């Protein structure tokens, strides 16, 4: 049902609990403005001395900026522009007409004159601002949480929950730079599940997936919180061991290899599958070694561990 402008103003948050005279004052002294769809009402950085009460249509307020701005919908009876009017600052967020709109334009002089004659308006305006700030903070927090979830998914291997190759390529150079600046040791390990093709052929792809998940879980439980696990690709994993010299890394590698042979693999149907062992290659950061060079050194050590019979580590 079509609502009149007077009815919308009467039931708006701004004019709640005010006398009818306040509504008539606003309707008779304040001009109306019409916007076409996608027409801009308020632009960031520009001054604004008008509070707009929406009479028809919908507006969109874009908050937060960045790659994933939060869109706040304004419906008839709600206001925009109140923040810049009250604090005298420039517009902070763009406001655009989502559909054709009609607005009641209350300039700052008229607004203060109305609040002088009708004090309840000042309280209503304060309540509108508080609700807008609360809603904006909640929307931005939810948007930030969604962005973090998306980013985490982009950097995490879906099967194992370990970080993925993209994460490794981005973060490893930073680890190495930090180690060089702080003059702290840094070790890296590459490991590869032994005879994984045979395991897959024997227990099926579901069994192979279970073995990969079990291996990632084992690595997380055996390593320190400061160590990181990334799935390098296929059945290969990469371990980042900050503040770890080669002697300490040998102890870690030996413990991991021994634990793997005793760690059961749980299939999706609850059946326990045989443990899967792995071969591991260690390398320690030396001088100005790049991330690629360190990975290559660890991979060469992994090859030697395989050549020596697998289910072991090499440096």
C-alpha positions as CSV (number, residue, x, y, z in Angstrom):
1,X,0.0,0.0,0.0
2,X,1.3,3.4,-0.9
3,X,2.2,5.5,2.1
4,X,2.0,9.3,2.1
5,X,5.1,11.4,2.8
6,X,3.4,12.7,6.0
7,X,2.8,9.1,7.2
8,X,6.4,8.2,6.5
9,X,7.7,11.2,8.4
10,X,5.3,10.5,11.2
11,X,6.6,7.0,11.7
12,X,10.2,7.8,11.1
13,X,12.8,7.3,13.9
14,X,13.7,11.0,13.6
15,X,10.2,12.3,14.3
16,X,9.2,9.5,16.8
17,X,7.2,10.9,19.8
18,X,7.2,14.4,18.5
19,X,4.2,16.7,18.1
20,X,2.4,16.9,14.8
21,X,3.6,20.5,14.5
22,X,7.2,19.2,14.1
23,X,6.1,17.1,11.2
24,X,4.2,19.9,9.5
25,X,7.2,22.3,10.1
26,X,9.5,19.8,8.3
27,X,7.1,19.1,5.4
28,X,6.4,22.8,4.8
29,X,9.9,24.2,5.2
30,X,12.1,21.5,3.8
31,X,12.5,20.9,0.1
32,X,12.3,17.5,-1.5
33,X,14.9,15.9,-3.8
34,X,14.5,13.2,-6.4
35,X,17.2,10.8,-7.5
36,X,17.4,8.4,-10.4
37,X,18.6,4.9,-9.9
38,X,22.4,4.8,-9.4
39,X,22.6,8.5,-9.0
40,X,25.0,9.6,-6.2
41,X,23.6,11.5,-3.2
42,X,26.7,11.8,-1.0
43,X,30.4,11.4,-2.1
44,X,33.3,10.8,0.2
45,X,35.5,13.9,0.8
46,X,32.8,16.4,-0.1
47,X,31.2,18.7,2.5
48,X,27.6,18.0,3.5
49,X,25.2,20.2,5.4
50,X,22.0,18.4,4.8
51,X,20.3,15.5,6.6
52,X,18.2,13.4,4.2
53,X,15.0,11.5,5.3
54,X,14.1,8.9,2.7
55,X,10.4,9.1,1.6
56,X,10.4,6.5,-1.2
57,X,12.8,4.1,-2.9
58,X,16.0,2.6,-1.4
59,X,19.6,3.9,-0.9
60,X,22.8,2.1,-0.5
61,X,25.6,3.2,1.8
62,X,29.0,1.6,1.0
63,X,31.1,1.1,4.2
64,X,34.7,0.1,4.7
65,X,36.1,0.3,1.2
66,X,38.7,-2.2,0.1
67,X,37.9,-5.3,-2.0
68,X,34.8,-6.3,-0.1
69,X,32.8,-3.1,1.0
70,X,29.8,-3.6,3.2
71,X,26.5,-2.4,1.7
72,X,24.0,-0.9,4.1
73,X,20.4,-0.5,2.7
74,X,18.4,2.6,3.6
75,X,14.6,2.3,3.4
76,X,11.8,4.9,3.7
77,X,11.7,6.5,7.1
78,X,15.5,6.3,7.6
79,X,18.1,9.0,7.4
80,X,21.4,9.5,5.8
81,X,24.0,12.3,6.2
82,X,23.4,12.8,9.9
83,X,27.0,12.2,10.8
84,X,28.6,14.8,8.6
85,X,25.9,17.3,9.6
86,X,26.5,16.9,13.3
87,X,30.3,16.7,13.4
88,X,30.9,19.2,10.6
89,X,33.3,16.8,8.8
90,X,33.3,15.8,5.2
91,X,31.3,12.8,3.9
92,X,33.1,9.5,4.8
93,X,31.0,6.9,2.9
94,X,29.3,7.0,-0.5
95,X,25.5,7.0,-0.7
96,X,23.9,6.0,-4.0
97,X,20.3,5.5,-5.0
98,X,19.6,1.9,-5.6
99,X,16.2,2.8,-7.1
100,X,14.4,6.0,-7.9
101,X,14.1,7.9,-4.7
102,X,12.4,10.9,-3.1
103,X,14.0,12.5,-0.1
104,X,13.2,15.2,2.4
105,X,16.2,17.5,2.6
106,X,16.7,19.0,6.0
107,X,19.6,21.5,6.0
108,X,21.7,22.0,9.1
109,X,20.1,25.4,10.0
110,X,16.6,24.0,9.7
111,X,17.5,20.9,11.7
112,X,18.8,22.9,14.6
113,X,15.8,25.2,14.5
114,X,13.5,22.1,14.6
115,X,15.4,20.6,17.5
116,X,15.1,23.9,19.4
117,X,11.3,23.9,19.0
118,X,11.0,20.1,19.5
119,X,13.6,18.8,21.9
120,X,12.6,15.2,21.3
121,X,14.2,15.5,17.9
122,X,17.6,15.8,19.5
123,X,17.1,12.6,21.5
124,X,15.9,10.8,18.4
125,X,18.8,12.0,16.4
126,X,21.2,10.7,19.1
127,X,19.5,7.3,19.0
128,X,19.7,7.2,15.2
129,X,23.5,7.9,15.3
130,X,24.1,5.3,18.1
131,X,22.1,2.6,16.2
132,X,23.9,3.5,12.9
133,X,27.3,3.2,14.5
134,X,26.4,-0.1,16.2
135,X,25.0,-1.5,12.9
136,X,28.1,-0.3,11.0
137,X,30.5,-1.8,13.4
138,X,28.6,-5.1,13.4
139,X,28.5,-5.1,9.6
140,X,32.2,-4.3,9.3
141,X,33.1,-7.0,11.8
142,X,31.1,-9.6,9.9
143,X,32.6,-8.5,6.6
144,X,36.1,-8.8,8.2
145,X,35.3,-12.2,9.5
146,X,34.1,-13.3,6.0
147,X,37.2,-11.9,4.4
148,X,39.4,-13.7,6.8
149,X,37.5,-17.0,6.1
150,X,38.0,-16.5,2.4
151,X,41.6,-15.7,2.7
152,X,42.2,-18.7,5.0
153,X,40.5,-20.9,2.5
154,X,42.6,-19.5,-0.3
155,X,45.8,-20.3,1.6
156,X,44.8,-23.7,3.1
157,X,44.7,-27.2,1.6
158,X,41.1,-28.3,1.7
159,X,42.0,-32.0,2.2
160,X,44.6,-31.8,5.0
161,X,44.0,-28.5,6.6
162,X,47.7,-27.6,6.2
163,X,48.8,-24.5,4.4
164,X,49.1,-24.8,0.6
165,X,51.8,-24.0,-1.9
166,X,50.5,-20.5,-2.5
167,X,50.9,-19.7,1.2
168,X,54.4,-21.3,1.2
169,X,55.6,-19.3,-1.8
170,X,54.4,-16.1,-0.1
171,X,55.6,-16.7,3.4
172,X,58.9,-18.6,3.1
173,X,60.9,-15.5,1.8
174,X,59.6,-13.6,4.8
175,X,60.8,-16.3,7.2
176,X,64.2,-16.3,5.7
177,X,64.5,-12.5,5.8
178,X,63.5,-12.5,9.4
179,X,66.1,-15.2,10.2
180,X,68.8,-13.2,8.5
181,X,68.0,-9.9,10.2
182,X,67.7,-11.5,13.6
183,X,70.7,-13.8,13.0
184,X,68.6,-16.8,14.2
185,X,68.9,-20.3,12.6
186,X,66.2,-21.6,10.3
187,X,65.6,-25.1,9.1
188,X,63.3,-26.5,6.4
189,X,62.2,-30.1,5.8
190,X,60.7,-31.7,2.7
191,X,58.9,-35.0,3.2
192,X,57.3,-37.5,0.9
193,X,55.0,-40.4,1.8
194,X,56.7,-43.7,1.0
195,X,55.2,-45.8,-1.8
196,X,52.1,-43.7,-1.8
197,X,50.9,-45.0,-5.2
198,X,51.0,-48.5,-3.9
199,X,49.0,-47.4,-0.8
200,X,46.5,-45.7,-3.1
201,X,46.2,-48.8,-5.3
202,X,45.7,-51.0,-2.2
203,X,43.3,-48.9,-0.1
204,X,41.8,-46.8,-2.8
205,X,41.8,-43.0,-3.2
206,X,39.7,-42.6,0.0
207,X,42.5,-44.5,1.8
208,X,45.1,-42.3,0.3
209,X,43.3,-39.2,1.3
210,X,43.0,-40.6,4.8
211,X,46.7,-41.2,4.9
212,X,47.4,-37.6,3.8
213,X,45.1,-36.2,6.5
214,X,46.6,-38.5,9.1
215,X,50.1,-37.3,8.1
216,X,49.2,-33.7,8.4
217,X,47.6,-34.3,11.8
218,X,50.7,-36.1,13.0
219,X,52.9,-33.3,11.9
220,X,50.8,-30.7,13.7
221,X,50.8,-32.6,17.0
222,X,54.5,-33.4,16.9
223,X,55.7,-29.9,16.0
224,X,55.9,-26.7,18.1
225,X,53.2,-24.0,17.7
226,X,55.8,-21.8,16.0
227,X,56.5,-24.4,13.3
228,X,54.4,-24.5,10.2
229,X,53.2,-27.3,7.9
230,X,52.4,-26.8,4.2
231,X,51.2,-29.4,1.7
232,X,53.7,-28.9,-1.1
233,X,51.8,-30.9,-3.6
234,X,50.6,-34.5,-4.1
235,X,52.0,-36.5,-1.2
236,X,54.8,-34.0,-0.4
237,X,54.8,-31.7,2.7
238,X,57.1,-28.9,3.7
239,X,57.9,-28.0,7.3
240,X,59.1,-24.6,8.3
241,X,61.2,-24.7,11.5
242,X,62.2,-21.2,12.7
243,X,64.9,-20.8,15.4
244,X,66.0,-24.3,14.7
245,X,69.6,-25.2,13.9
246,X,70.6,-28.4,12.0
247,X,71.4,-30.4,15.1
248,X,68.0,-29.7,16.6
249,X,66.3,-30.3,13.3
250,X,67.9,-33.8,13.2
251,X,66.2,-34.6,16.5
252,X,62.8,-33.3,15.2
253,X,63.2,-35.3,11.9
254,X,64.1,-38.6,13.8
255,X,61.1,-38.2,16.1
256,X,58.7,-37.6,13.2
257,X,60.0,-40.6,11.2
258,X,59.6,-42.9,14.2
259,X,56.1,-41.5,15.0
260,X,54.9,-42.0,11.5
261,X,55.4,-45.7,11.6
262,X,53.2,-46.0,14.7
263,X,50.5,-43.5,13.7
264,X,47.3,-45.3,12.6
265,X,45.3,-44.0,9.6
266,X,41.6,-43.8,10.2
267,X,39.4,-44.3,7.1
268,X,36.1,-42.5,6.6
269,X,34.1,-45.6,7.5
270,X,36.0,-45.9,10.8
271,X,38.2,-48.8,9.7
272,X,41.8,-48.5,10.8
273,X,44.3,-48.6,7.9
274,X,48.0,-49.4,8.1
275,X,50.4,-46.5,9.0
276,X,52.1,-44.8,6.2
277,X,55.8,-43.9,6.5
278,X,57.7,-41.1,4.9
279,X,61.1,-40.0,3.8
280,X,62.4,-36.6,4.9
281,X,65.1,-34.2,3.7
282,X,66.5,-31.4,5.9
283,X,68.3,-28.2,5.0
284,X,69.4,-25.3,7.1
285,X,69.5,-21.7,5.9
286,X,73.0,-20.6,4.9
287,X,73.9,-17.0,4.2
288,X,72.0,-15.3,1.5
289,X,70.3,-18.5,0.3
290,X,67.0,-17.8,-1.4
291,X,63.7,-19.6,-0.7
292,X,64.1,-21.5,-4.0
293,X,67.7,-22.6,-3.2
294,X,66.7,-23.7,0.3
295,X,63.8,-25.8,-1.1
296,X,66.1,-27.3,-3.7
297,X,68.6,-28.3,-0.9
298,X,65.9,-29.9,1.2
299,X,64.6,-31.7,-1.9
300,X,68.1,-33.0,-2.7
301,X,68.3,-34.4,0.9
302,X,64.9,-36.0,0.5
303,X,66.1,-37.7,-2.7
304,X,69.1,-39.1,-0.7
305,X,66.7,-40.4,2.0
306,X,64.7,-42.2,-0.6
307,X,67.8,-43.7,-2.2
308,X,69.0,-44.9,1.1
309,X,65.8,-47.1,1.6
310,X,63.0,-44.6,2.6
311,X,61.4,-44.4,6.0
312,X,64.3,-42.2,7.2
313,X,65.7,-38.7,7.0
314,X,68.8,-37.2,5.4
315,X,70.6,-33.8,5.5
